[in-house]
Amino acid sequence: MSGVAGKRVLLVISGGIAAYKVYELIRMLRRADCGVTCVTSRSATQFVTPLTLQALSESPVYHDMFSLIDEKQMGHIQLSRVADLVVVAPATADILARMTAGLADDLATTVLLATDKPILVAPAMNVRMWHHPATQANLATLRARGVRFVGPREGAMACHEFGLGRLSEPPDIFAAISDFFAAATAGGPLAGKRAIVTSGPTQEPIDPVRYIANRSSGQQGHAIAAALAKLGAHVTLISGPVALPDPPVAEIVKVTTAVEMRDAAQAALPADIVVCAAAVADWRMAEPVRSKMKKTDDGAPPRLVFVANPDILATLSSPGPDRPSLVIGFAAETDDVVPNAIAKRARKGCDWLLANDVRPDTGIMGGAHNQVHLVTKDGVEAWPMLDKIDVAQRLAARITEWFS
């Protein structure tokens, strides 16, 4: 039986073309014995009909802020607080902006402003809207307030563009809802633990159009963050630039450079667990050029002066009152994987190190699978080739075992 059984979800539907997908989401929730009450924004009824929503949810649908009957029987304040979880799907760029600003000019936004329940948001919008600085700033603000997110996904859109912005599929949203209730009900074996996970590459600017980076996709770090959150940990994911949907974790901090990642990790302390899965650039330009560098007539390459980036893993592993109980690093190697990893763990001072072979022919960096060696003070443990999600779940289980 799913963890949603006996729970009640308030589903806020905003006006986007992807709204039709909520029909299947409602079916899945009702089949799992989860109560669903729908609230539609003004524009949502251009895409889905209240009659269909009512038939599927087996509950009245609310959309009119000034309905005397609704206000007498339910009231927007009571409506905002009778559910166990508020889900906004699809969440357009518009409703995210309204949530950020605290606007309440229709029933949907009034309910969202008045609720004291957890909120899970499933964004859906054009790729350019998603990447717009205003939307990204709104997302950061909402995450800081504790709003949870599922998606968006990457893919083709109704506007014939391609990229991040597609609404997560109903099974993914259902899984996020189920995970929320499972963690809230059981607490999870890592409940009460705070974890910091770094993920993805960093980008170190050379000039306004060029940078130093690597081929890390962030898949492994994001999967680890999701696995720890699923076991009840309060996870802060610090992510470099990636083309991945945000996992359902408590906080996400998006950074670009190694210095920004180091600062974000230190700001997230104290923590019980740190997993440094990001592929951080070892060097950066001493002084990035302010204008685009031009070729010279003789074709001579420019002279680039580099300095070392901060060592985030060593910094977080160093002894002190804020040192996490368990610090885990990664070693991406192309030669002598295990010997280099053993030496790196001793040099950095971390507790565990996951070493992997990232030669191009392995397909590991940027791919969906990973093969790691777990290096600890007690020895080296070889893991088989696994899906990165399986690696994350296996690591999360080992972390749980360590704390127990």
C-alpha atoms as a printed R data frame, in Angstrom:
    type eleno elety resid chain resno       x      y       z
1   ATOM     1    CA   MET     A     1   0.000  0.000   0.000
2   ATOM     2    CA   SER     A     2   1.309  3.429  -0.970
3   ATOM     3    CA   GLY     A     3   2.214  5.950   1.700
4   ATOM     4    CA   VAL     A     4  -0.485  8.284   0.348
5   ATOM     5    CA   ALA     A     5  -3.367  6.093   1.561
6   ATOM     6    CA   GLY     A     6  -5.629  8.003   3.907
7   ATOM     7    CA   LYS     A     7  -3.885 11.306   3.190
8   ATOM     8    CA   ARG     A     8  -5.459 14.371   1.597
9   ATOM     9    CA   VAL     A     9  -3.906 16.478  -1.161
10  ATOM    10    CA   LEU     A    10  -5.030 19.963  -2.141
11  ATOM    11    CA   LEU     A    11  -4.230 20.185  -5.865
12  ATOM    12    CA   VAL     A    12  -3.796 23.736  -7.148
13  ATOM    13    CA   ILE     A    13  -3.977 23.773 -10.960
14  ATOM    14    CA   SER     A    14  -2.672 26.775 -12.867
15  ATOM    15    CA   GLY     A    15  -3.252 27.613 -16.518
16  ATOM    16    CA   GLY     A    16  -0.722 25.815 -18.678
17  ATOM    17    CA   ILE     A    17  -1.048 23.459 -21.633
18  ATOM    18    CA   ALA     A    18   0.313 20.635 -19.454
19  ATOM    19    CA   ALA     A    19  -2.709 20.874 -17.140
20  ATOM    20    CA   TYR     A    20  -4.302 17.910 -18.906
21  ATOM    21    CA   LYS     A    21  -1.786 15.649 -17.148
22  ATOM    22    CA   VAL     A    22  -3.449 16.287 -13.777
23  ATOM    23    CA   TYR     A    23  -6.301 14.031 -14.849
24  ATOM    24    CA   GLU     A    24  -3.997 11.002 -14.682
25  ATOM    25    CA   LEU     A    25  -2.379 12.250 -11.471
26  ATOM    26    CA   ILE     A    26  -5.795 12.486  -9.798
27  ATOM    27    CA   ARG     A    27  -6.643  8.957 -10.975
28  ATOM    28    CA   MET     A    28  -3.408  7.621  -9.487
29  ATOM    29    CA   LEU     A    29  -3.991  9.368  -6.153
30  ATOM    30    CA   ARG     A    30  -7.588  8.178  -5.882
31  ATOM    31    CA   ARG     A    31  -6.619  4.595  -6.775
32  ATOM    32    CA   ALA     A    32  -4.131  4.775  -3.900
33  ATOM    33    CA   ASP     A    33  -6.924  5.909  -1.554
34  ATOM    34    CA   CYS     A    34  -5.643  9.475  -1.292
35  ATOM    35    CA   GLY     A    35  -8.242 12.241  -1.043
36  ATOM    36    CA   VAL     A    36  -7.947 15.030  -3.615
37  ATOM    37    CA   THR     A    37  -9.515 18.481  -3.608
38  ATOM    38    CA   CYS     A    38  -8.896 20.700  -6.631
39  ATOM    39    CA   VAL     A    39  -8.504 24.465  -6.797
40  ATOM    40    CA   THR     A    40  -8.158 26.040 -10.224
41  ATOM    41    CA   SER     A    41  -6.686 29.377 -11.173
42  ATOM    42    CA   ARG     A    42  -8.627 31.718 -13.449
43  ATOM    43    CA   SER     A    43  -6.860 30.449 -16.557
44  ATOM    44    CA   ALA     A    44  -6.738 26.753 -15.633
45  ATOM    45    CA   THR     A    45 -10.322 26.212 -16.774
46  ATOM    46    CA   GLN     A    46  -9.194 27.064 -20.313
47  ATOM    47    CA   PHE     A    47  -7.299 23.751 -20.279
48  ATOM    48    CA   VAL     A    48  -9.212 21.458 -17.890
49  ATOM    49    CA   THR     A    49 -12.878 21.427 -16.938
50  ATOM    50    CA   PRO     A    50 -14.193 21.612 -13.370
51  ATOM    51    CA   LEU     A    51 -16.753 18.908 -14.165
52  ATOM    52    CA   THR     A    52 -14.062 16.400 -15.155
53  ATOM    53    CA   LEU     A    53 -11.914 17.323 -12.176
54  ATOM    54    CA   GLN     A    54 -14.876 16.834  -9.860
55  ATOM    55    CA   ALA     A    55 -15.771 13.458 -11.398
56  ATOM    56    CA   LEU     A    56 -12.196 12.159 -11.078
57  ATOM    57    CA   SER     A    57 -11.501 13.549  -7.608
58  ATOM    58    CA   GLU     A    58 -14.977 12.742  -6.272
59  ATOM    59    CA   SER     A    59 -14.840 16.091  -4.511
60  ATOM    60    CA   PRO     A    60 -16.078 19.632  -5.215
61  ATOM    61    CA   VAL     A    61 -13.800 21.836  -7.302
62  ATOM    62    CA   TYR     A    62 -13.115 25.384  -6.061
63  ATOM    63    CA   HIS     A    63 -12.284 28.294  -8.337
64  ATOM    64    CA   ASP     A    64 -14.377 31.319  -7.355
65  ATOM    65    CA   MET     A    65 -12.916 33.561  -4.681
66  ATOM    66    CA   PHE     A    66 -16.268 35.208  -4.082
67  ATOM    67    CA   SER     A    67 -18.614 32.222  -4.067
68  ATOM    68    CA   LEU     A    68 -20.952 32.794  -1.128
69  ATOM    69    CA   ILE     A    69 -21.773 29.095  -0.882
70  ATOM    70    CA   ASP     A    70 -18.123 28.020  -0.941
71  ATOM    71    CA   GLU     A    71 -17.144 30.661   1.569
72  ATOM    72    CA   LYS     A    72 -19.948 29.625   3.895
73  ATOM    73    CA   GLN     A    73 -19.252 25.892   3.646
74  ATOM    74    CA   MET     A    74 -15.476 25.889   3.333
75  ATOM    75    CA   GLY     A    75 -13.836 29.303   3.290
76  ATOM    76    CA   HIS     A    76 -10.504 29.939   1.651
77  ATOM    77    CA   ILE     A    77  -8.687 29.842   5.004
78  ATOM    78    CA   GLN     A    78 -10.104 26.462   5.968
79  ATOM    79    CA   LEU     A    79  -9.615 25.169   2.428
80  ATOM    80    CA   SER     A    80  -5.911 26.036   2.662
81  ATOM    81    CA   ARG     A    81  -5.442 24.050   5.848
82  ATOM    82    CA   VAL     A    82  -7.517 20.880   5.668
83  ATOM    83    CA   ALA     A    83  -5.058 19.036   3.409
84  ATOM    84    CA   ASP     A    84  -1.890 17.225   4.449
85  ATOM    85    CA   LEU     A    85   0.014 18.518   1.403
86  ATOM    86    CA   VAL     A    86  -0.566 21.270  -1.152
87  ATOM    87    CA   VAL     A    87   0.527 20.348  -4.687
88  ATOM    88    CA   VAL     A    88   0.780 22.952  -7.443
89  ATOM    89    CA   ALA     A    89   0.673 21.247 -10.856
90  ATOM    90    CA   PRO     A    90   1.292 22.545 -13.364
91  ATOM    91    CA   ALA     A    91   3.055 25.515 -11.798
92  ATOM    92    CA   THR     A    92   3.463 28.174 -14.467
93  ATOM    93    CA   ALA     A    93   6.048 30.938 -14.364
94  ATOM    94    CA   ASP     A    94   3.194 33.284 -13.490
95  ATOM    95    CA   ILE     A    95   1.969 31.448 -10.411
96  ATOM    96    CA   LEU     A    96   5.552 30.947  -9.193
97  ATOM    97    CA   ALA     A    97   6.068 34.712  -9.451
98  ATOM    98    CA   ARG     A    98   2.814 35.333  -7.574
99  ATOM    99    CA   MET     A    99   3.796 32.879  -4.838
100 ATOM   100    CA   THR     A   100   7.149 34.609  -4.479
101 ATOM   101    CA   ALA     A   101   5.582 38.067  -4.247
102 ATOM   102    CA   GLY     A   102   2.826 36.904  -1.889
103 ATOM   103    CA   LEU     A   103   0.020 38.021  -4.189
104 ATOM   104    CA   ALA     A   104  -3.512 36.858  -3.449
105 ATOM   105    CA   ASP     A   105  -5.798 38.109  -6.203
106 ATOM   106    CA   ASP     A   106  -7.682 34.865  -6.898
107 ATOM   107    CA   LEU     A   107  -8.640 31.759  -4.949
108 ATOM   108    CA   ALA     A   108  -5.558 29.755  -6.000
109 ATOM   109    CA   THR     A   109  -3.016 32.355  -4.876
110 ATOM   110    CA   THR     A   110  -5.025 33.201  -1.758
111 ATOM   111    CA   VAL     A   111  -5.007 29.550  -0.728
112 ATOM   112    CA   LEU     A   112  -1.245 29.352  -1.321
113 ATOM   113    CA   LEU     A   113  -0.623 32.462   0.765
114 ATOM   114    CA   ALA     A   114  -2.915 31.333   3.584
115 ATOM   115    CA   THR     A   115  -1.761 27.730   3.874
116 ATOM   116    CA   ASP     A   116   0.375 26.485   6.726
117 ATOM   117    CA   LYS     A   117   0.893 23.094   5.057
118 ATOM   118    CA   PRO     A   118   3.931 21.857   3.089
119 ATOM   119    CA   ILE     A   119   3.899 22.783  -0.596
120 ATOM   120    CA   LEU     A   120   5.144 20.645  -3.492
121 ATOM   121    CA   VAL     A   121   5.483 22.400  -6.855
122 ATOM   122    CA   ALA     A   122   5.696 20.802 -10.322
123 ATOM   123    CA   PRO     A   123   6.838 23.563 -12.706
124 ATOM   124    CA   ALA     A   124   5.900 23.660 -16.397
125 ATOM   125    CA   MET     A   125   6.758 26.426 -18.831
126 ATOM   126    CA   ASN     A   126   8.673 27.352 -21.956
127 ATOM   127    CA   VAL     A   127  12.415 26.657 -21.714
128 ATOM   128    CA   ARG     A   128  13.278 30.349 -22.041
129 ATOM   129    CA   MET     A   129  10.849 31.213 -19.255
130 ATOM   130    CA   TRP     A   130  12.450 28.541 -17.065
131 ATOM   131    CA   HIS     A   131  15.963 29.876 -17.603
132 ATOM   132    CA   HIS     A   132  14.972 33.547 -17.280
133 ATOM   133    CA   PRO     A   133  16.782 35.213 -14.339
134 ATOM   134    CA   ALA     A   134  13.450 36.315 -12.850
135 ATOM   135    CA   THR     A   135  12.160 32.733 -12.738
136 ATOM   136    CA   GLN     A   136  15.430 31.415 -11.332
137 ATOM   137    CA   ALA     A   137  15.374 34.092  -8.625
138 ATOM   138    CA   ASN     A   138  11.782 33.160  -7.766
139 ATOM   139    CA   LEU     A   139  12.740 29.486  -7.520
140 ATOM   140    CA   ALA     A   140  15.616 30.286  -5.171
141 ATOM   141    CA   THR     A   141  13.325 32.336  -2.945
142 ATOM   142    CA   LEU     A   142  10.651 29.643  -2.792
143 ATOM   143    CA   ARG     A   143  13.214 26.931  -2.022
144 ATOM   144    CA   ALA     A   144  14.596 29.066   0.778
145 ATOM   145    CA   ARG     A   145  11.056 29.207   2.202
146 ATOM   146    CA   GLY     A   146  10.864 25.420   2.220
147 ATOM   147    CA   VAL     A   147   8.814 24.835  -0.935
148 ATOM   148    CA   ARG     A   148   9.605 21.443  -2.475
149 ATOM   149    CA   PHE     A   149   9.970 20.849  -6.222
150 ATOM   150    CA   VAL     A   150   9.591 17.948  -8.630
151 ATOM   151    CA   GLY     A   151  10.910 18.581 -12.138
152 ATOM   152    CA   PRO     A   152  10.702 20.059 -14.643
153 ATOM   153    CA   ARG     A   153  11.883 17.555 -17.220
154 ATOM   154    CA   GLU     A   154  13.771 18.120 -20.446
155 ATOM   155    CA   GLY     A   155  12.026 17.453 -23.741
156 ATOM   156    CA   ALA     A   156   9.942 18.736 -26.623
157 ATOM   157    CA   MET     A   157   7.307 21.341 -25.817
158 ATOM   158    CA   ALA     A   158   3.993 22.384 -27.295
159 ATOM   159    CA   CYS     A   159   5.692 25.561 -28.569
160 ATOM   160    CA   HIS     A   160   8.043 23.381 -30.701
161 ATOM   161    CA   GLU     A   161  11.091 24.211 -28.590
162 ATOM   162    CA   PHE     A   162  13.211 21.727 -26.670
163 ATOM   163    CA   GLY     A   163  14.746 21.952 -23.210
164 ATOM   164    CA   LEU     A   164  13.958 22.072 -19.514
165 ATOM   165    CA   GLY     A   165  10.400 23.064 -18.770
166 ATOM   166    CA   ARG     A   166   8.202 20.026 -19.420
167 ATOM   167    CA   LEU     A   167   5.902 19.072 -16.566
168 ATOM   168    CA   SER     A   168   7.046 15.911 -14.794
169 ATOM   169    CA   GLU     A   169   4.972 12.901 -15.761
170 ATOM   170    CA   PRO     A   170   2.132 11.911 -13.386
171 ATOM   171    CA   PRO     A   171   4.023  8.843 -12.042
172 ATOM   172    CA   ASP     A   172   6.973 11.109 -11.123
173 ATOM   173    CA   ILE     A   173   4.714 13.600  -9.333
174 ATOM   174    CA   PHE     A   174   2.888 10.735  -7.608
175 ATOM   175    CA   ALA     A   175   6.256  9.310  -6.493
176 ATOM   176    CA   ALA     A   176   7.290 12.690  -5.063
177 ATOM   177    CA   ILE     A   177   4.011 12.914  -3.158
178 ATOM   178    CA   SER     A   178   4.401  9.354  -1.901
179 ATOM   179    CA   ASP     A   179   8.014 10.009  -0.852
180 ATOM   180    CA   PHE     A   180   6.911 13.097   1.076
181 ATOM   181    CA   PHE     A   181   4.298 11.185   3.046
182 ATOM   182    CA   ALA     A   182   6.617  8.210   3.608
183 ATOM   183    CA   ALA     A   183   9.287 10.477   5.080
184 ATOM   184    CA   ALA     A   184   6.758 12.450   7.122
185 ATOM   185    CA   THR     A   185   5.077  9.335   8.493
186 ATOM   186    CA   ALA     A   186   8.054  7.104   9.204
187 ATOM   187    CA   GLY     A   187  10.595  9.828   9.636
188 ATOM   188    CA   GLY     A   188  13.097  7.627   7.833
189 ATOM   189    CA   PRO     A   189  16.302  6.187   9.263
190 ATOM   190    CA   LEU     A   190  18.120  9.480   8.593
191 ATOM   191    CA   ALA     A   191  15.399 11.706  10.052
192 ATOM   192    CA   GLY     A   192  16.974 14.518  12.037
193 ATOM   193    CA   LYS     A   193  20.245 14.302  10.095
194 ATOM   194    CA   ARG     A   194  21.418 17.221   7.970
195 ATOM   195    CA   ALA     A   195  23.299 16.453   4.769
196 ATOM   196    CA   ILE     A   196  25.191 18.586   2.266
197 ATOM   197    CA   VAL     A   197  25.714 17.202  -1.243
198 ATOM   198    CA   THR     A   198  27.743 18.942  -3.946
199 ATOM   199    CA   SER     A   199  27.017 17.965  -7.536
200 ATOM   200    CA   GLY     A   200  27.876 18.702 -11.143
201 ATOM   201    CA   PRO     A   201  30.775 20.643 -12.630
202 ATOM   202    CA   THR     A   202  32.014 24.118 -11.877
203 ATOM   203    CA   GLN     A   203  32.675 26.692 -14.579
204 ATOM   204    CA   GLU     A   204  35.649 29.024 -14.164
205 ATOM   205    CA   PRO     A   205  35.480 32.088 -16.433
206 ATOM   206    CA   ILE     A   206  38.350 32.935 -18.763
207 ATOM   207    CA   ASP     A   207  36.602 35.873 -20.391
208 ATOM   208    CA   PRO     A   208  32.895 36.764 -20.823
209 ATOM   209    CA   VAL     A   209  32.330 33.937 -23.349
210 ATOM   210    CA   ARG     A   210  34.794 31.198 -22.360
211 ATOM   211    CA   TYR     A   211  35.272 29.074 -19.280
212 ATOM   212    CA   ILE     A   212  37.098 26.029 -17.884
213 ATOM   213    CA   ALA     A   213  34.825 23.097 -17.064
214 ATOM   214    CA   ASN     A   214  34.527 19.327 -17.363
215 ATOM   215    CA   ARG     A   215  32.078 16.707 -18.617
216 ATOM   216    CA   SER     A   216  30.321 16.023 -15.308
217 ATOM   217    CA   SER     A   217  26.542 15.778 -15.785
218 ATOM   218    CA   GLY     A   218  25.651 15.919 -12.083
219 ATOM   219    CA   GLN     A   219  23.580 12.733 -12.348
220 ATOM   220    CA   GLN     A   220  25.440 10.947  -9.541
221 ATOM   221    CA   GLY     A   221  25.378 13.851  -7.098
222 ATOM   222    CA   HIS     A   222  21.711 14.595  -7.737
223 ATOM   223    CA   ALA     A   223  20.837 10.915  -7.270
224 ATOM   224    CA   ILE     A   224  22.715 10.826  -3.944
225 ATOM   225    CA   ALA     A   225  20.872 13.929  -2.735
226 ATOM   226    CA   ALA     A   226  17.516 12.355  -3.637
227 ATOM   227    CA   ALA     A   227  18.423  9.030  -1.978
228 ATOM   228    CA   LEU     A   228  19.417 10.715   1.297
229 ATOM   229    CA   ALA     A   229  16.264 12.840   1.285
230 ATOM   230    CA   LYS     A   230  14.139  9.757   0.709
231 ATOM   231    CA   LEU     A   231  15.596  8.266   3.914
232 ATOM   232    CA   GLY     A   232  14.515 11.330   5.875
233 ATOM   233    CA   ALA     A   233  17.635 13.518   5.849
234 ATOM   234    CA   HIS     A   234  17.360 17.282   5.483
235 ATOM   235    CA   VAL     A   235  19.428 17.691   2.316
236 ATOM   236    CA   THR     A   236  21.045 20.830   0.955
237 ATOM   237    CA   LEU     A   237  22.097 20.206  -2.643
238 ATOM   238    CA   ILE     A   238  24.761 22.591  -3.939
239 ATOM   239    CA   SER     A   239  24.778 22.241  -7.698
240 ATOM   240    CA   GLY     A   240  27.010 23.553 -10.416
241 ATOM   241    CA   PRO     A   241  25.552 24.208 -13.890
242 ATOM   242    CA   VAL     A   242  23.646 21.076 -14.974
243 ATOM   243    CA   ALA     A   243  20.789 20.237 -17.348
244 ATOM   244    CA   LEU     A   244  18.916 18.129 -14.812
245 ATOM   245    CA   PRO     A   245  15.573 18.556 -13.045
246 ATOM   246    CA   ASP     A   246  15.813 19.465  -9.388
247 ATOM   247    CA   PRO     A   247  15.439 16.452  -7.081
248 ATOM   248    CA   PRO     A   248  12.906 16.588  -4.211
249 ATOM   249    CA   VAL     A   249  15.224 17.817  -1.456
250 ATOM   250    CA   ALA     A   250  14.837 20.465   1.231
251 ATOM   251    CA   GLU     A   251  17.163 23.101  -0.235
252 ATOM   252    CA   ILE     A   252  18.951 23.647  -3.527
253 ATOM   253    CA   VAL     A   253  21.708 26.211  -3.992
254 ATOM   254    CA   LYS     A   254  22.866 26.818  -7.568
255 ATOM   255    CA   VAL     A   255  26.414 28.021  -8.096
256 ATOM   256    CA   THR     A   256  28.843 28.413 -10.971
257 ATOM   257    CA   THR     A   257  32.406 28.586  -9.668
258 ATOM   258    CA   ALA     A   258  34.432 26.609  -7.134
259 ATOM   259    CA   VAL     A   259  34.661 29.613  -4.819
260 ATOM   260    CA   GLU     A   260  30.866 29.949  -4.869
261 ATOM   261    CA   MET     A   261  30.494 26.232  -4.150
262 ATOM   262    CA   ARG     A   262  32.946 26.426  -1.238
263 ATOM   263    CA   ASP     A   263  31.114 29.421   0.233
264 ATOM   264    CA   ALA     A   264  27.711 27.749  -0.160
265 ATOM   265    CA   ALA     A   265  28.944 24.554   1.509
266 ATOM   266    CA   GLN     A   266  30.363 26.449   4.474
267 ATOM   267    CA   ALA     A   267  27.154 28.480   4.767
268 ATOM   268    CA   ALA     A   268  25.140 25.228   4.948
269 ATOM   269    CA   LEU     A   269  27.052 24.004   8.005
270 ATOM   270    CA   PRO     A   270  26.550 22.526  10.536
271 ATOM   271    CA   ALA     A   271  25.746 19.158   8.999
272 ATOM   272    CA   ASP     A   272  26.023 15.508   9.946
273 ATOM   273    CA   ILE     A   273  26.848 14.248   6.448
274 ATOM   274    CA   VAL     A   274  28.760 15.766   3.551
275 ATOM   275    CA   VAL     A   275  29.053 14.105   0.146
276 ATOM   276    CA   CYS     A   276  31.367 15.996  -2.214
277 ATOM   277    CA   ALA     A   277  30.277 14.493  -5.534
278 ATOM   278    CA   ALA     A   278  30.889 17.631  -7.621
279 ATOM   279    CA   ALA     A   279  33.676 17.643 -10.175
280 ATOM   280    CA   VAL     A   280  35.282 20.895  -9.080
281 ATOM   281    CA   ALA     A   281  37.796 22.593 -11.376
282 ATOM   282    CA   ASP     A   282  41.268 22.471  -9.828
283 ATOM   283    CA   TRP     A   283  42.315 25.837 -11.266
284 ATOM   284    CA   ARG     A   284  40.821 29.177 -12.227
285 ATOM   285    CA   MET     A   285  42.088 32.251 -13.987
286 ATOM   286    CA   ALA     A   286  44.013 34.560 -11.667
287 ATOM   287    CA   GLU     A   287  42.198 37.489 -13.269
288 ATOM   288    CA   PRO     A   288  39.430 36.686 -15.777
289 ATOM   289    CA   VAL     A   289  39.613 38.969 -18.798
290 ATOM   290    CA   ARG     A   290  36.816 41.534 -18.796
291 ATOM   291    CA   SER     A   291  36.397 41.602 -22.596
292 ATOM   292    CA   LYS     A   292  36.425 38.788 -25.112
293 ATOM   293    CA   MET     A   293  39.979 37.873 -26.031
294 ATOM   294    CA   LYS     A   294  40.733 38.309 -29.745
295 ATOM   295    CA   LYS     A   295  43.071 36.411 -31.987
296 ATOM   296    CA   THR     A   296  46.256 38.262 -32.807
297 ATOM   297    CA   ASP     A   297  47.506 38.660 -36.352
298 ATOM   298    CA   ASP     A   298  50.344 36.226 -35.738
299 ATOM   299    CA   GLY     A   299  47.981 33.618 -34.293
300 ATOM   300    CA   ALA     A   300  49.920 33.329 -31.044
301 ATOM   301    CA   PRO     A   301  47.852 31.908 -28.165
302 ATOM   302    CA   PRO     A   302  47.179 34.175 -25.184
303 ATOM   303    CA   ARG     A   303  49.113 33.740 -21.967
304 ATOM   304    CA   LEU     A   304  46.717 32.474 -19.306
305 ATOM   305    CA   VAL     A   305  47.721 32.705 -15.662
306 ATOM   306    CA   PHE     A   306  46.015 30.211 -13.345
307 ATOM   307    CA   VAL     A   307  45.729 29.883  -9.583
308 ATOM   308    CA   ALA     A   308  44.539 26.931  -7.506
309 ATOM   309    CA   ASN     A   309  40.885 26.750  -6.566
310 ATOM   310    CA   PRO     A   310  39.899 26.157  -2.936
311 ATOM   311    CA   ASP     A   311  39.938 22.518  -1.869
312 ATOM   312    CA   ILE     A   312  36.337 22.050  -0.775
313 ATOM   313    CA   LEU     A   313  36.699 18.433   0.368
314 ATOM   314    CA   ALA     A   314  39.807 19.171   2.458
315 ATOM   315    CA   THR     A   315  38.175 22.268   3.926
316 ATOM   316    CA   LEU     A   316  35.084 20.370   5.060
317 ATOM   317    CA   SER     A   317  37.222 17.466   6.337
318 ATOM   318    CA   SER     A   318  39.494 19.603   8.476
319 ATOM   319    CA   PRO     A   319  39.132 19.145  12.262
320 ATOM   320    CA   GLY     A   320  37.007 21.651  14.108
321 ATOM   321    CA   PRO     A   321  33.691 22.132  15.887
322 ATOM   322    CA   ASP     A   322  31.741 22.291  12.608
323 ATOM   323    CA   ARG     A   323  33.303 19.202  11.015
324 ATOM   324    CA   PRO     A   324  30.503 16.841   9.924
325 ATOM   325    CA   SER     A   325  30.434 13.367  11.442
326 ATOM   326    CA   LEU     A   326  30.839 11.714   8.053
327 ATOM   327    CA   VAL     A   327  32.638 13.374   5.124
328 ATOM   328    CA   ILE     A   328  32.636 11.529   1.799
329 ATOM   329    CA   GLY     A   329  34.560 12.533  -1.300
330 ATOM   330    CA   PHE     A   330  34.851 11.364  -4.886
331 ATOM   331    CA   ALA     A   331  37.973 10.647  -6.922
332 ATOM   332    CA   ALA     A   332  37.560 10.723 -10.710
333 ATOM   333    CA   GLU     A   333  40.674  8.983 -12.027
334 ATOM   334    CA   THR     A   334  42.007  7.845 -15.387
335 ATOM   335    CA   ASP     A   335  45.050  5.927 -14.128
336 ATOM   336    CA   ASP     A   336  45.870  3.836 -11.031
337 ATOM   337    CA   VAL     A   337  42.353  4.392  -9.718
338 ATOM   338    CA   VAL     A   338  42.609  2.620  -6.377
339 ATOM   339    CA   PRO     A   339  46.160  3.689  -5.381
340 ATOM   340    CA   ASN     A   340  45.371  7.311  -6.255
341 ATOM   341    CA   ALA     A   341  42.121  7.141  -4.303
342 ATOM   342    CA   ILE     A   342  43.807  5.720  -1.201
343 ATOM   343    CA   ALA     A   343  46.379  8.497  -1.307
344 ATOM   344    CA   LYS     A   344  43.705 11.136  -1.896
345 ATOM   345    CA   ARG     A   345  41.616 10.023   1.087
346 ATOM   346    CA   ALA     A   346  44.635 10.312   3.372
347 ATOM   347    CA   ARG     A   347  45.632 13.660   1.884
348 ATOM   348    CA   LYS     A   348  42.165 15.223   2.119
349 ATOM   349    CA   GLY     A   349  41.309 13.858   5.561
350 ATOM   350    CA   CYS     A   350  37.835 12.643   4.581
351 ATOM   351    CA   ASP     A   351  36.250  9.520   6.054
352 ATOM   352    CA   TRP     A   352  35.231  7.738   2.848
353 ATOM   353    CA   LEU     A   353  36.149  8.172  -0.796
354 ATOM   354    CA   LEU     A   354  34.322  6.830  -3.844
355 ATOM   355    CA   ALA     A   355  36.750  6.302  -6.715
356 ATOM   356    CA   ASN     A   356  35.744  5.756 -10.319
357 ATOM   357    CA   ASP     A   357  37.493  5.327 -13.661
358 ATOM   358    CA   VAL     A   358  36.411  8.190 -15.931
359 ATOM   359    CA   ARG     A   359  38.426  7.359 -19.039
360 ATOM   360    CA   PRO     A   360  36.306  8.206 -22.114
361 ATOM   361    CA   ASP     A   361  35.827  4.548 -23.069
362 ATOM   362    CA   THR     A   362  34.081  3.801 -19.751
363 ATOM   363    CA   GLY     A   363  31.187  6.170 -20.503
364 ATOM   364    CA   ILE     A   364  30.928  6.966 -16.789
365 ATOM   365    CA   MET     A   365  31.387 10.737 -16.854
366 ATOM   366    CA   GLY     A   366  28.163 12.081 -18.315
367 ATOM   367    CA   GLY     A   367  26.636  8.588 -18.585
368 ATOM   368    CA   ALA     A   368  23.884  6.831 -16.660
369 ATOM   369    CA   HIS     A   369  26.039  4.155 -14.993
370 ATOM   370    CA   ASN     A   370  28.936  4.162 -12.572
371 ATOM   371    CA   GLN     A   371  31.435  1.682 -11.144
372 ATOM   372    CA   VAL     A   372  33.065  2.754  -7.918
373 ATOM   373    CA   HIS     A   373  35.502  1.585  -5.273
374 ATOM   374    CA   LEU     A   374  34.576  2.579  -1.721
375 ATOM   375    CA   VAL     A   375  37.781  3.506   0.110
376 ATOM   376    CA   THR     A   376  37.738  3.766   3.908
377 ATOM   377    CA   LYS     A   377  40.321  3.484   6.676
378 ATOM   378    CA   ASP     A   378  39.449 -0.215   6.830
379 ATOM   379    CA   GLY     A   379  40.184 -0.998   3.191
380 ATOM   380    CA   VAL     A   380  38.763 -0.903  -0.336
381 ATOM   381    CA   GLU     A   381  35.439 -2.331  -1.432
382 ATOM   382    CA   ALA     A   382  34.782 -2.818  -5.169
383 ATOM   383    CA   TRP     A   383  31.199 -2.249  -6.317
384 ATOM   384    CA   PRO     A   384  29.886 -3.635  -9.625
385 ATOM   385    CA   MET     A   385  28.789 -1.471 -12.535
386 ATOM   386    CA   LEU     A   386  25.442 -0.014 -11.473
387 ATOM   387    CA   ASP     A   387  22.930  2.567 -12.560
388 ATOM   388    CA   LYS     A   388  23.840  5.846 -10.846
389 ATOM   389    CA   ILE     A   389  20.534  5.764  -8.968
390 ATOM   390    CA   ASP     A   390  21.467  2.317  -7.622
391 ATOM   391    CA   VAL     A   391  24.916  3.611  -6.612
392 ATOM   392    CA   ALA     A   392  23.209  6.448  -4.752
393 ATOM   393    CA   GLN     A   393  20.812  4.131  -2.952
394 ATOM   394    CA   ARG     A   394  23.623  1.763  -2.017
395 ATOM   395    CA   LEU     A   395  25.680  4.641  -0.639
396 ATOM   396    CA   ALA     A   396  22.682  6.008   1.282
397 ATOM   397    CA   ALA     A   397  22.148  2.564   2.812
398 ATOM   398    CA   ARG     A   398  25.808  2.421   3.886
399 ATOM   399    CA   ILE     A   399  25.531  5.891   5.425
400 ATOM   400    CA   THR     A   400  22.433  4.768   7.328
401 ATOM   401    CA   GLU     A   401  24.259  1.676   8.554
402 ATOM   402    CA   TRP     A   402  27.210  3.815   9.693
403 ATOM   403    CA   PHE     A   403  24.985  6.087  11.780
404 ATOM   404    CA   SER     A   404  23.060  3.172  13.277
